[in-house]
Amino acid sequence: MAIEIERKFLVLNDAWREGAAPSRIVQGFLSRDPERIVRVRLWEDEAFLTVKGKGSGLSRVEVEVAIPVEEARQLLPLCPPPLIEKTRHLLTWSGHLWEIDEFHGENEGLIIAEVELAAEDECFERPPWLGREVSDDFRYSNAALSERSWRDW
């Protein structure tokens, strides 16, 4: 079974933008239950169905399968609104791939940086644009943001 080890941070400024490769993502949640999140994601010209289990520490079960784009387009309207809309920027910093998500729509203005690690105790260099860690704050999960937008906190 696939295990995801991910850390999330708020972003301090726009210094990360130089060299980042952007792509557009729209996603919805068929289940937002923290015990078993089920997500449909349309990422440019690819689509995925993902199941995430409740985590322990920074780790959790994550199984993601590619699905036809047309099936994702049929599933997204089944997801309770609002859908999550964001631009994902990929950037490598000191040997680690960072995913910087710039949210749109209901969560406009929120920018979160994520890094996936091979182990919970893996060391990494913090980029200078990295702010406060929010890995343990479920409100910053995409599933939670689809229920209650960041600006409504």
C-alpha positions as CSV (number, residue, x, y, z in Angstrom):
1,M,0.0,0.0,0.0
2,A,1.2,3.5,-0.8
3,I,2.2,5.8,2.1
4,E,2.3,9.6,1.6
5,I,4.6,11.6,3.9
6,E,3.9,15.2,3.3
7,R,4.7,18.5,5.1
8,K,2.7,21.7,4.4
9,F,3.7,25.3,5.0
10,L,2.3,28.8,4.4
11,V,4.3,30.9,2.0
12,L,5.8,34.3,3.0
13,N,6.3,36.0,-0.3
14,D,6.6,35.6,-4.1
15,A,10.3,34.8,-4.2
16,W,9.4,31.2,-5.2
17,R,7.8,32.2,-8.5
18,E,11.0,32.5,-10.5
19,G,11.6,29.2,-12.2
20,A,8.3,27.5,-11.0
21,A,6.3,25.6,-13.6
22,P,2.6,26.2,-13.3
23,S,-0.4,24.0,-14.2
24,R,-4.1,24.2,-13.5
25,I,-6.0,21.8,-11.2
26,V,-9.7,21.4,-10.5
27,Q,-10.7,18.9,-7.9
28,G,-13.7,17.8,-5.9
29,F,-14.4,15.4,-3.1
30,L,-16.8,12.4,-3.2
31,S,-16.0,11.9,0.5
32,R,-14.5,14.5,2.8
33,D,-14.6,12.2,5.9
34,P,-11.1,12.5,7.4
35,E,-11.1,8.7,7.8
36,R,-11.4,8.2,4.0
37,I,-11.1,11.1,1.7
38,V,-12.0,10.3,-1.9
39,R,-10.9,12.9,-4.4
40,V,-11.4,13.4,-8.2
41,R,-8.7,15.6,-9.8
42,L,-8.5,17.1,-13.3
43,W,-4.9,18.2,-13.8
44,E,-4.5,19.8,-17.2
45,D,-5.1,16.9,-19.6
46,E,-4.8,14.1,-17.0
47,A,-7.3,12.9,-14.4
48,F,-7.0,10.9,-11.1
49,L,-9.1,9.3,-8.5
50,T,-7.5,9.3,-5.1
51,V,-8.3,7.7,-1.8
52,K,-6.5,9.0,1.3
53,G,-6.8,7.4,4.8
54,K,-6.5,9.1,8.1
55,G,-2.9,9.7,9.0
56,S,-0.6,8.9,11.8
57,G,1.9,11.7,12.3
58,L,2.9,13.0,8.9
59,S,2.1,9.6,7.2
60,R,-1.1,8.3,5.7
61,V,-2.3,5.8,3.1
62,E,-2.8,7.3,-0.3
63,V,-3.8,5.3,-3.4
64,E,-4.1,7.2,-6.6
65,V,-5.2,5.8,-10.0
66,A,-5.3,7.5,-13.4
67,I,-8.8,7.7,-14.9
68,P,-10.0,8.9,-18.3
69,V,-10.4,12.7,-18.4
70,E,-14.1,12.3,-19.5
71,E,-14.8,10.1,-16.4
72,A,-13.4,12.9,-14.2
73,R,-15.6,15.4,-16.0
74,Q,-18.6,13.2,-15.2
75,L,-17.6,12.7,-11.5
76,L,-16.8,16.3,-10.7
77,P,-20.5,17.4,-10.8
78,L,-21.2,14.7,-8.2
79,C,-18.9,16.4,-5.7
80,P,-20.4,18.8,-3.2
81,P,-19.6,22.4,-4.1
82,P,-17.4,24.3,-4.2
83,L,-14.7,22.6,-6.2
84,I,-11.1,23.4,-5.4
85,E,-9.5,25.4,-8.1
86,K,-5.8,26.1,-7.9
87,T,-2.6,26.6,-9.9
88,R,0.1,24.2,-8.9
89,H,3.7,25.5,-9.3
90,L,6.5,22.8,-9.3
91,L,9.9,24.0,-8.1
92,T,13.0,22.1,-7.1
93,W,14.9,23.5,-4.1
94,S,18.0,21.9,-2.7
95,G,17.1,18.4,-4.0
96,H,13.4,18.4,-3.0
97,L,10.5,18.9,-5.3
98,W,8.1,21.6,-3.9
99,E,4.5,21.9,-4.9
100,I,3.2,25.4,-4.3
101,D,-0.5,25.7,-4.6
102,E,-2.0,29.1,-5.3
103,F,-5.7,28.8,-4.6
104,H,-8.5,30.5,-6.7
105,G,-12.2,30.9,-6.3
106,E,-13.5,30.5,-2.7
107,N,-9.9,30.3,-1.3
108,E,-8.4,33.1,-3.4
109,G,-5.2,34.5,-1.7
110,L,-4.1,31.3,0.1
111,I,-0.8,29.8,-1.0
112,I,0.5,26.6,0.5
113,A,3.9,24.9,-0.2
114,E,4.1,21.1,0.2
115,V,7.0,18.7,0.1
116,E,6.8,14.9,0.0
117,L,9.4,13.1,2.0
118,A,10.8,9.5,2.0
119,A,10.6,9.4,5.9
120,E,9.0,11.5,8.6
121,D,12.4,12.4,10.0
122,E,14.0,13.3,6.6
123,C,15.9,16.5,6.7
124,F,15.4,19.2,4.1
125,E,16.6,22.7,3.6
126,R,13.9,25.3,4.2
127,P,13.5,27.8,1.3
128,P,13.7,31.4,2.4
129,W,10.1,31.9,1.3
130,L,8.7,29.2,3.5
131,G,6.5,30.3,6.4
132,R,4.7,28.6,9.3
133,E,4.2,24.9,9.1
134,V,0.5,23.8,8.9
135,S,1.0,20.0,8.4
136,D,-1.0,19.2,11.5
137,D,-3.8,21.7,10.9
138,F,-6.6,19.9,9.0
139,R,-8.3,23.2,8.1
140,Y,-5.5,23.6,5.4
141,S,-6.3,20.2,3.8
142,N,-8.0,20.6,0.4
143,A,-11.0,18.5,1.6
144,A,-11.5,20.9,4.5
145,L,-11.0,24.0,2.3
146,S,-13.8,22.6,0.0
147,E,-16.2,22.7,3.0
148,R,-15.1,26.0,4.6
149,S,-13.1,28.4,2.7
150,W,-9.9,29.9,4.1
151,R,-11.3,33.5,4.0
152,D,-14.3,32.5,6.1
153,W,-12.2,31.4,9.2
